[in-house]
Amino acid sequence: MKAPALELDHVVFSRPGGFSLRADLAVAPGEHVAIMGPSGSGKSTLLDLIAGFAAPRAGRVRFGGEDLTEAAPAARPVSILFQDNNLFGHLDAFANAALGVSPGLRLEAGGRERVAAALARVGLAGRERRLPHELSGGERQRVALARVLLRRRSLLLLDEPFASLGPALAAEMLALVEAVAADAGAAVLLATHEPDQARALARRTVFLEKGTIVADGPTARILAQGGAVGDYLGVGRPARRRVRKRP
């Protein structure tokens, strides 16, 4: 039996101010999972624990069966795409993407060909020499996605990367993410507030509330249920009647 791409085993995290998170979670190789919940519920914290930007107080983090709880972010088989695309303003699109091949930007001919192909894959052929401020928001996210593609990691974390984009462009970017993940055989975890994004990308949804996973299952079922999820989505709430004022 294949080991999970990711396993959080009795992970516990806390920080000053009283916030705490407890998580048991397993993600299969190539599986796409949406992480939903109110602001402050722990979605970004969960991704930080997986990526190595935060350390658990207890529990273990495993990738492909290997315990990497103490490993630095660079040693984990993870790429992460943030809402802020994390491009370097002084580097053009080609160089920003090329960081996925070589952090020192020392590229041989084969490496340069890979970068050019990745930029073309995300629709940026002909824009390689543009600086970030010369690109639209969607184009900047495409550069970041090309960099992710070039890193070839087995797990892709998406921390609300398309929240600032319009619905049509966000849907287009999600389709690109799905294609890129399929090419790499990568599992995907998408933190999002948008039910439509969860439906588009993930067959499974995990719902967090106050640092605890309170629902985990097929996306269609999770988004249709009541309780904490229903309250968050407004499912089943009666429409507010408008009261007409007399002139």
C-alpha positions, 0 to 999 in steps of 0.5 A, spaced: 500 500 500 502 506 497 504 511 503 500 518 504 503 523 500 502 527 507 500 525 514 499 529 520 499 525 526 496 528 532 499 535 530 498 540 536 500 547 535 499 553 539 501 561 539 501 566 544 494 569 545 490 563 546 490 560 539 491 552 538 490 547 532 490 540 533 490 536 526 490 529 524 490 528 516 492 524 511 492 526 503 493 521 498 498 521 492 495 526 487 489 527 491 486 534 491 483 537 498 480 544 499 481 547 506 475 551 508 473 555 514 472 562 517 478 567 518 482 565 524 480 558 524 487 555 522 487 554 514 494 558 513 497 555 520 495 548 517 499 550 511 505 553 515 506 547 519 506 542 512 511 547 509 515 548 515 514 555 516 511 553 523 513 548 528 508 543 532 508 543 539 507 535 539 505 530 533 509 528 527 509 531 520 510 525 514 511 526 507 511 519 503 512 515 510 518 519 511 518 523 518 520 530 516 517 534 522 524 537 524 526 538 516 527 545 514 522 548 508 527 547 503 528 540 505 520 538 504 517 536 498 513 542 498 511 548 493 507 553 496 503 559 492 501 565 496 496 570 495 502 575 494 505 571 489 512 573 492 516 575 485 522 579 486 521 586 483 528 587 480 527 580 476 524 579 470 519 573 469 524 569 466 528 570 472 523 569 477 520 563 474 528 560 473 528 560 481 524 554 481 530 550 477 536 554 480 536 559 486 542 562 484 540 562 477 546 558 474 542 555 468 545 551 463 542 550 456 537 545 458 535 549 464 533 555 460 529 551 455 525 548 461 524 555 464 522 557 457 517 551 456 514 552 463 512 560 461 509 558 455 505 552 459 502 558 463 501 562 457 507 567 458 511 566 452 513 573 449 513 576 456 519 573 459 523 579 459 517 583 463 518 586 470 513 584 475 510 591 475 509 590 468 505 584 468 497 584 470 495 580 477 493 574 473 500 574 469 504 575 476 500 569 478 502 565 472 509 566 473 509 564 480 505 558 478 511 556 472 516 557 478 512 551 482 511 547 476 519 547 475 520 545 482 517 539 481 515 537 488 510 532 490 505 536 494 502 543 492 500 548 497 495 554 495 494 559 500 488 563 497 492 565 491 487 567 487 482 571 492 484 578 489 482 575 482 475 576 478 471 569 478 473 568 471 480 569 471 480 565 478 477 559 474 482 559 469 488 559 474 485 553 478 484 549 471 492 551 470 493 549 477 489 542 476 493 541 469 500 543 472 499 538 478 496 532 473 503 533 469 507 532 476 502 527 479 502 532 485 497 532 491 494 539 492 491 542 498 487 549 497 486 554 502 480 558 500 473 561 502 470 560 496 465 554 495 466 554 487 473 554 488 473 548 492 468 544 487 472 546 481 478 543 484 477 538 490 473 532 490 474 532 498 474 538 503 476 539 510 473 544 514 476 548 520 473 551 526 477 554 531 483 550 530 479 543 529 477 539 523 470 539 524 468 536 517 472 532 512 469 528 506 466 529 499 466 536 497 459 536 495 456 533 501 461 537 506 458 544 502 451 541 503 451 540 510 448 544 516 452 545 523 458 549 523 459 549 515 452 551 514 452 557 518 459 559 515 456 558 508 449 561 510 446 554 507 438 554 509 438 561 512 431 564 510 432 570 506 432 577 510 425 581 508 426 588 505 421 592 509 419 598 505 418 605 508 412 609 507 413 615 503 
